[in-house]
């Protein structure tokens, strides 16, 4: 058994999030086009006397360190399947915005799963790891896979997508967070008769060809009106990024992080600088996509 294993895992942006009406189980059918972006958390797994979670980095004071943390749950689920004790210290180095709609908690779950799989030498197949990811949460399988994918069902059924180039993004981190369940409740209130979700052929073609302007013309997020209803200040952030030259501006997932697609690296830096000085967000981060899924360092 090795002394420790570190796994790096990316954030995500939803370039399309089409949301259907609530299902009887409380979830929503989605057509969710995920794109992994180069903001990363790292999870290090080290043998310990008992399961322990620690965390450092921006927003780490908001990260639960008990069994509700998806990293801890990932270790417990893998251990239970393979008949080992989940005696591991999981240390999370955060760089993905916390409670920001970029799947940071899901990313940590996927990273912990890969780290414990390597640390304990389980013979779990890729399919088994993805099955555990789906049990952990709707966004967790994509954190394992990375790149780009269409998520259907509640987002956990993934179809890999081809990406023909590098896309340049700016992410504006809001002051405060948004609860994903609260955003979905607001979506249900605002959209009682949501149609069945479908992926946009034009958007998938824009990804395939690497055409930033075509992608900008097709990005959508059905949760954006609900996020803006609960967090109206995001209107000002979106306007500031658009005024600075972003090709597209949208709320990332359930928010409150906002995402700005730009033409190139220089444009991304210009938009980030403008957002940073606009007073409409806490900080702005530049990143590119696609990015590799959870992988051992």
Buried (B, 14 or more C-beta within 10 A) or exposed (E): EEEBBBBBBBBBBBBBBBBBBBEEEEBBBBBBBBBBBBBBBBBBBBEEEEBBBEBEBBBBEEBEBEEEBBBBBBBBBBBEEBEBEBBBBBBBBBBBBBBBBBBBBBBBBBBBBBBBBBBBEBEBEEEBBBBBBBBBBBBBBBBBBBBBBBBBBBBBBBEEBEBEEEBBBBBBBBEEBBEBEEBBBBBBEEBEEBEEBEBBEEBBBBBBBBBBEBBBEBBBBBBBBBBBBBBEEBEEBBEBBBEBBBBBBBBBBBBBBBBBBBBEEEBBBBBBBBBBEBEBBBBBBBBBBBBBBBEEE
